[in-house]
Every structure is written in structure tokens, then in C-alpha cells.
């Protein structure tokens, strides 16, 4: 009667074991990825101690799970032997009474063995079954997660995107009652360059994340060519937007394929042309195997600036109607930045572009500069207009050239 209860207890212990194993694997991956930081701050001893704590929790959970699950197979063997003894004892007494023959007893004993064999086999695999169920529960938790952003049932595709973008009284918060963006109103006309500037944490990246629909607004609306972006098919919306992220990411593949990721059907010639526009062609040719050089995990065999140039080439190849540059030149030297700016100017010509930059010298030619602070647009205008007002932007700009 206690077997089902014991099985439930065992499964909980195996779930705990799987959870601790996941934490240990995550910790190892994190430390291996950040081993330079660990060494730079001489935190090896602290890291080993943390590893030991997690490892001890895993060991304790594993021992408990194995002890509980280890009781089941011998318990089942005892029950089977008792049933064998019961059949033999009861059958012998009936033979003595003359009620049945010895052949019948032998048959029943054989039936008992055949009945007990599959039960014994299952009992012997009990540990494996419980571990598998515990692992499956964690997998199903992920599979059952509902995507936060999905297509509306009647979502549409536009025949042609001109590039008009309007934020209409947009409010957004990551956590309830902690607003990140408040009363955001802006209009970008087709072909215009909109610069977003402000201190770190002001909400600049959040604005472009909402445009990419990585999140949905809490209030207000974002419209593209007069259509709410929530009414557009998600794949279509994102394929219409080209984004160079603040944190570069390259796949463990060749340089050529990393650039081709922007448009999978692109030819080798188109890939190389995109690299030329991004001023990446010259350094790629100096790599050991040129465009066929294998990029290691995370692009660790390339400098930060080289990774940035490759991601820009990827965005150029995608040939989007709307371009988003999130700190696109923040990780390159001044000479490389000038080359990128030249390439970006030709790329942005005729495209609606949103540019986020801390280096204010890079966005002086923007059609409209939006100054964001504490999640609100506090100033807007051209570079000349904002400098004349001598407000927040003026102080920010002058602080970089003192």
C-alpha cells in the first residue's frame, strides 16, 4: 500500500536532483565563459567554494533519491517470494486433502513466476523510470510555456512598407507599477533618421525593443505606415527591420555564414559586397581562411570591433526597410567608427533609421534627435535647435568635448 506513496516521494527527490544538476551545469557554463573575470579578480577560491556548495546539494539530493528508489526492487522481490510461498503452501495443503494434484500446483507456481517476472523487471528499472519522469517534467514545463508575443488571429502583411513609424502615447513597464517608458510620442517619416540619446538606463533600447515587438506596449500604440504593429505578422514585421544590437553575437560557423544569416538565400558575391559596405572586407581577407574562417563560440577569436563590423554587414545584407542601430559604433576605435559612419550614411539613405548612440558626434546629422531621461522624451529637435535651447542635450553634448 505504501509503494505509490513511496513512488511519489521518490519522484520529488529525483525532480530536486534534476534541478540541482541543472544549477550545477549552469554554474559551470557561466564560470567557464567568464573565467577571465574570475582570474582578473582572483576569485578562484570563492568560485570553488560556490561549486562545492551546489555539488553538495546535488550529492545529498542524489543519495536520498537513490535510497528511496533502492528500496523498491528488493521489496518487490520479497512480495514475489511471499506469493510463491503462499501458492506452494496452500497448494501443498490442498494436495494433502486430495482437492488438487501436484501437477496443478506446479502449473500455478509457474504462472506465478511468469506473472512476477515483468513486475520485477519494472522494479529493477524503477530508478531509471523515476529519473526519466523527473527530467520529462522539466522539459514539459518549457514546452508548455505560452509565448508572450504571438500573432493575432487576423494578422496581416503589408504590400509595401514606406517606413513611417509613430509612437502614440506609449507606456511600458517590465514590472507591474514600475514604468520604464511614459508618454512616448514620436513620428518618423519615411527616410528620416531619428536619434535617441540620453543617460544609461533612460529607456532608449526599450523603445527599439518595442518597435521590434520583443515586448508589447502596456498602453498606447506603435504604428507602421498607419497600421498597429500588433496587427502585422510577427515574422514579417521583424524581417522588415534590420537591427544591430548593442551586444554582438556570432554563431560558431564561418564568417561568411555569419554574415549570410541576414539573408539566407544571398550569394557569396552579395555577402562580400555587404562586408565592403560595412568596411569589414579588408580585415576579413587578412584572416587565416578569409571568409571561410571558422568563428569560435561567441566570436572569441575576433576582436570586439571586428565582431561589431560583421554584425553590421549582416544587417546590411538583410536590406531592411527600417534600420535600428543600437550603439552600433560603441565598440570600435575612432578610425573604424569614421569608416562605419560613411557606410551607414549610404545605407540609411532612403530608409527610416533609428540610431542610439552615446557618442553624440555621430548623430549630428540626424533629422530628429529625441532626448530621453527617466523614460520620458524631455527634448526633441535637430542638433542645432537643441544646442540653441541650451538644455539637457546641450549639457550632455558639451560634457563630451570639455
C-alpha positions in Angstrom: 0.0 0.0 0.0 3.0 2.3 0.6 4.5 1.7 -2.9 2.5 4.5 -4.7 3.3 6.9 -1.8 7.0 5.9 -2.0 7.0 6.4 -5.8 5.6 9.9 -5.4 8.3 10.7 -2.7 11.0 9.3 -5.0 9.9 11.3 -8.0 10.0 14.5 -5.9 13.6 13.7 -4.9 14.5 13.0 -8.5 13.0 16.3 -9.5 15.1 18.0 -6.9 18.2 16.1 -8.1 17.5 17.3 -11.7 17.1 20.8 -10.5 20.4 20.8 -8.7 22.1 19.2 -11.7 20.7 22.0 -13.9 22.0 24.6 -11.5 25.4 22.9 -11.4 25.7 22.8 -15.2 24.6 26.4 -15.4 27.2 27.5 -12.9 29.9 25.6 -14.7 28.9 27.2 -18.0 28.8 30.6 -16.5 32.3 30.3 -14.9 33.9 28.8 -17.9 32.5 31.7 -20.1 33.6 34.3 -17.5 36.9 32.7 -16.5 38.9 35.8 -17.4 36.8 37.9 -14.9 37.3 35.2 -12.2 41.1 35.3 -12.7 41.2 39.0 -13.0 39.6 39.5 -9.6 41.4 36.4 -8.0 38.0 34.8 -7.2 39.1 31.2 -7.8 38.8 30.2 -4.2 35.3 31.8 -3.9 34.2 30.1 -7.2 35.4 26.7 -5.9 33.5 27.2 -2.7 30.3 28.0 -4.6 30.8 25.0 -6.8 31.3 22.8 -3.7 28.0 24.1 -2.2 26.0 23.3 -5.3 27.7 20.0 -5.7 27.0 19.0 -2.1 23.3 19.8 -2.6 23.3 17.7 -5.7 25.0 14.8 -3.9 22.5 15.0 -1.0 19.6 15.0 -3.3 21.0 12.1 -5.3 21.7 10.0 -2.2 18.2 10.5 -0.9 16.7 9.7 -4.3 18.8 6.5 -4.7 18.0 5.3 -1.1 14.2 5.7 -1.6 14.2 4.2 -5.0 16.6 1.4 -4.0 14.0 0.1 -1.5 11.5 -0.8 -4.3 13.3 -3.6 -6.1 14.1 -5.7 -3.0 10.6 -5.0 -1.6 9.1 -6.3 -4.8 11.3 -9.4 -4.6 10.1 -10.1 -1.1 6.4 -9.8 -2.2 7.0 -12.1 -5.1 8.7 -14.7 -2.9 5.8 -14.4 -0.4 3.3 -15.1 -3.2 5.4 -18.1 -4.3 5.5 -19.4 -0.7 1.7 -18.8 -0.4 0.9 -20.7 -3.6 3.3 -23.6 -2.6 2.0 -23.8 1.0 -1.7 -23.5 0.1 -1.3 -25.9 -2.8 0.5 -28.5 -0.7 -2.2 -28.4 1.9 -4.8 -28.9 -0.8 -2.8 -31.8 -2.3 -2.8 -33.5 1.1 -6.5 -33.0 1.3 -6.8 -34.5 -2.2 -8.5 -31.5 -3.6 -5.9 -30.9 -6.4 -3.0 -32.8 -7.9 0.7 -31.9 -7.7 0.6 -31.0 -11.5 -1.9 -28.2 -10.8 0.4 -26.8 -8.1 3.4 -26.9 -10.4 1.3 -25.0 -13.0 0.2 -22.4 -10.6 3.8 -21.9 -9.3 4.9 -21.5 -13.0 2.1 -19.0 -13.6 3.2 -17.0 -10.5 6.7 -16.8 -11.8 5.6 -15.6 -15.2 3.3 -13.0 -13.6 6.0 -11.7 -11.3 8.8 -11.5 -13.9 7.6 -8.3 -15.7 6.9 -6.7 -12.3 10.4 -7.5 -11.2 11.9 -6.1 -14.4 9.9 -2.8 -13.9 11.0 -2.7 -10.3 14.6 -3.1 -11.3 14.3 -0.2 -13.8 12.5 1.9 -11.1 15.4 4.4 -10.7 15.7 5.0 -14.4 11.9 5.5 -14.8 11.7 8.0 -11.9 14.8 9.9 -13.2 13.3 10.0 -16.7 9.9 11.2 -15.4 11.6 13.9 -13.3 13.6 15.1 -16.4 10.5 14.9 -18.5 8.6 17.2 -16.1 11.3 19.9 -16.5 11.1 19.5 -20.3 7.3 19.7 -20.4 7.4 22.9 -18.2 9.3 24.6 -21.0 7.2 23.1 -23.8 4.0 24.2 -22.0 5.2 27.8 -21.7 3.0 30.1 -23.7 4.9 32.6 -25.9 4.4 36.2 -24.6 4.3 37.6 -28.1 2.2 35.8 -30.7 0.4 36.6 -34.0 -3.1 37.9 -33.8 -5.7 35.6 -35.5 -6.3 38.1 -38.3 -2.7 39.5 -38.6 -1.8 40.8 -42.0 1.2 41.5 -44.3 1.6 44.9 -45.9 2.2 45.0 -49.7 4.9 47.6 -49.3 6.5 49.4 -46.3 7.2 53.0 -46.8 8.8 53.5 -43.4 6.6 55.8 -41.4 6.7 54.9 -37.7 4.5 56.5 -35.0 4.6 56.0 -31.2 1.3 57.3 -29.9 1.2 57.9 -26.1 3.2 54.7 -25.4 3.6 53.4 -21.8 5.6 50.3 -20.9 6.7 48.6 -17.7 8.7 45.4 -17.2 7.5 45.0 -13.7 4.0 46.0 -12.6 3.7 49.6 -11.3 7.4 50.3 -12.3 7.1 52.3 -15.5 10.1 52.3 -17.8 8.6 54.4 -20.6 5.9 57.1 -20.1 4.0 59.2 -22.6 6.3 58.4 -25.5 5.1 60.3 -28.7 7.2 60.4 -31.8 6.8 60.3 -35.6 9.4 59.2 -38.0 8.7 60.0 -41.6 9.9 57.7 -44.4 13.6 58.0 -44.9 14.2 60.1 -41.8 17.0 59.4 -39.3 15.8 59.5 -35.7 18.5 59.6 -33.0 17.7 58.5 -29.4 20.1 59.9 -26.8 20.2 60.1 -23.0 21.9 58.6 -20.0 22.3 54.9 -19.4 19.0 53.3 -18.3 16.8 56.1 -19.7 14.8 53.7 -21.9 16.4 54.2 -25.3 16.9 50.4 -26.0 13.4 49.7 -24.7 11.9 51.9 -27.4 13.5 49.9 -30.2 12.7 46.6 -28.5 9.1 47.7 -28.5 9.4 48.5 -32.2 10.8 45.1 -32.9 7.9 43.7 -30.8 10.2 41.8 -28.4 7.6 43.2 -25.9 4.1 44.6 -26.3 3.2 48.1 -25.0 1.1 48.3 -21.8 -0.7 51.4 -23.1 -0.8 53.4 -26.3 0.2 52.0 -29.8 3.1 51.8 -32.2 2.1 52.2 -35.9 3.9 51.4 -39.0 2.5 53.1 -42.1 -0.7 53.7 -40.2 -1.1 50.1 -39.1 -0.7 49.0 -35.4 2.3 46.6 -35.4 0.3 44.2 -33.3 -1.9 43.7 -36.4 1.1 42.7 -38.5 2.5 39.1 -38.8 5.4 38.9 -36.4 7.9 37.3 -38.9 7.0 39.9 -41.5 7.4 42.8 -39.0 10.9 41.6 -37.9 12.1 40.8 -41.3 11.3 44.4 -42.3 13.5 45.7 -39.5 17.3 45.5 -39.5 18.9 45.6 -36.1 22.5 45.9 -35.0 22.4 45.0 -31.3 24.4 46.6 -28.5 25.8 43.2 -27.6 27.2 41.5 -30.7 26.6 37.8 -31.1 28.2 35.5 -33.7 27.4 31.8 -34.3 30.0 29.0 -34.3 30.3 29.0 -38.1 32.3 30.7 -40.8 32.5 34.4 -41.2 30.6 34.1 -44.5 27.7 32.2 -43.0 27.5 34.6 -40.0 27.0 37.5 -42.5 24.7 35.4 -44.7 22.4 35.0 -41.6 20.9 38.3 -42.5 19.5 36.8 -45.7 20.0 33.1 -46.1 19.5 33.0 -49.9 22.2 35.6 -50.5 25.0 34.7 -52.9 28.7 34.8 -51.9 29.1 38.0 -54.0 26.3 39.7 -52.1 27.8 38.6 -48.8 31.2 40.1 -49.8 29.5 43.3 -51.0 27.8 43.7 -47.7 31.1 43.3 -45.9 32.6 46.0 -48.1 29.8 48.4 -47.3 30.5 47.7 -43.6 34.2 48.2 -44.1 34.8 44.6 -42.9 36.1 43.2 -46.2 39.7 44.2 -45.6 40.1 42.7 -42.2 38.2 39.5 -43.2 40.7 39.0 -46.1 43.5 39.1 -43.5 42.0 36.3 -41.5 43.7 32.8 -41.9 40.9 31.5 -44.2 39.3 34.7 -45.2 35.5 34.5 -45.4 35.8 30.7 -44.6 37.5 31.3 -41.3 35.7 29.5 -38.5 34.3 31.7 -35.8 34.8 30.2 -32.3 32.0 30.2 -29.8 30.9 33.7 -29.1 33.4 35.0 -31.6 36.3 34.9 -29.1 38.9 34.6 -31.9 37.8 38.1 -33.2 38.2 41.5 -31.6 35.1 43.3 -30.3 35.3 45.8 -33.2 35.6 43.0 -35.8 32.5 41.3 -34.4 30.7 44.6 -34.5 31.6 45.1 -38.2 30.4 41.6 -39.0 27.0 42.2 -37.4 26.7 45.5 -39.3 27.4 43.6 -42.5 24.7 41.1 -41.6 22.2 44.0 -41.2 23.3 45.5 -44.5 22.7 42.2 -46.3 19.2 41.9 -44.8 18.4 45.1 -46.7 15.6 46.1 -44.3 13.1 48.9 -44.9 13.7 50.2 -41.4 17.1 50.2 -39.7 17.9 50.1 -36.0 21.4 50.8 -34.8 21.7 50.2 -31.0 25.2 51.6 -30.0 26.4 50.3 -33.3 29.8 52.0 -33.1 30.3 51.8 -29.4 33.0 49.1 -29.6 35.2 50.3 -32.3 38.1 52.8 -32.5 37.8 56.3 -33.9 39.2 55.5 -37.4 36.9 52.4 -37.8 34.0 54.4 -36.5 34.5 57.0 -39.2 34.5 54.3 -41.9 31.4 52.8 -40.4 29.7 56.1 -40.3 30.4 56.6 -44.1 29.0 53.2 -44.8 26.0 53.8 -42.6 25.1 57.1 -44.3 24.9 55.4 -47.6 23.0 52.5 -46.1 20.5 54.8 -44.3 19.8 56.9 -47.4 16.1 56.3 -48.3 15.5 54.2 -45.1 13.8 55.2 -41.9 16.6 54.7 -39.3 16.7 54.8 -35.5 20.1 55.4 -34.1 21.1 55.0 -30.4 24.5 56.5 -29.5 26.3 57.8 -26.5 28.8 59.5 -28.8 26.8 62.5 -29.7 29.2 63.5 -32.5 27.9 60.5 -34.5 24.3 61.7 -34.8 24.7 65.4 -35.5 23.2 65.0 -39.0 20.0 63.2 -37.7 16.7 64.6 -38.9 15.4 64.5 -35.4 17.0 63.9 -32.0 15.0 62.7 -29.1 16.4 63.3 -25.7 15.2 60.6 -23.2 15.6 60.8 -19.5 13.8 58.6 -16.9 11.6 57.0 -19.5 10.3 60.3 -21.0 11.1 62.4 -24.0 12.2 65.7 -22.5 13.6 67.4 -25.6 13.3 66.9 -29.4 14.6 68.7 -32.4 17.7 68.9 -34.7 21.2 69.2 -33.3 21.2 73.0 -34.0 17.8 73.5 -32.4 18.8 71.6 -29.3 22.1 73.4 -28.9 20.3 76.7 -29.1 18.0 75.9 -26.3 21.0 75.0 -24.1 19.0 72.4 -22.2 19.8 68.8 -21.2 21.1 67.9 -24.7 23.4 70.9 -24.7 24.9 70.0 -21.4 25.3 66.3 -22.5 27.0 67.3 -25.7 29.3 69.9 -24.2 30.4 67.4 -21.4 31.8 65.2 -24.1 34.1 67.9 -25.6 35.5 69.5 -22.5 
